[in-house]
Amino acid sequence: MSERILRLDKGGTPVEWLDWQMAATLYARGLVTWTLGDVIYRPQGGICRHTGKRSTLALHSIIACDGTIHSQRRRAPPLTNRALFRRDQQLCLYCGKPFSEQALTRDHIVPTSRGGRDIWSNVVSACRRCNQRKGSRLLEEIEMDLLALPYVPNMAEYLALINSHRIRGDQMAFLRPQFGRESRHL
């Protein structure tokens, strides 16, 4: 069982991916307030002494849980190379060629040695050759151009990026309309 369950807050904002065991715990604790998507797991529990029936849970692919409602404007999702490279569609944003994740690097548009920060809006995927060519210089100093501007993915897009190889159709259908205007994954 490798499919993951998308957890939302009770307002419908995507929060995280769960394994089926964590989702079952939330169901059992009565914290699931509503569901969407298909039933993807049916774990069985013990047998009731009084009725003789085995307990079961029907776990949906998307669950909303009681608790805090998360604002869409909350802080940026964590910056990881995997999510960055997927945001940039596995392309070097300088030469435009596709690369495997192992062949890409994180390049800071304004180098950290010049005060640039390690944040979504200052980093792009780059092949090793282009990253070395740019070095610690600004783009205008060496006449390099970006093929696309960096952006901060919202939580819905981030969750799709980090789970892209295992995401179900019903989960993507829920997440995609929530991607930001600047997304390249619409």
Order of alpha helices (4+ residues) and beta strands (2+ residues): beta-beta-alpha-beta-beta-beta-beta-alpha-beta-beta-alpha-alpha-alpha-alpha
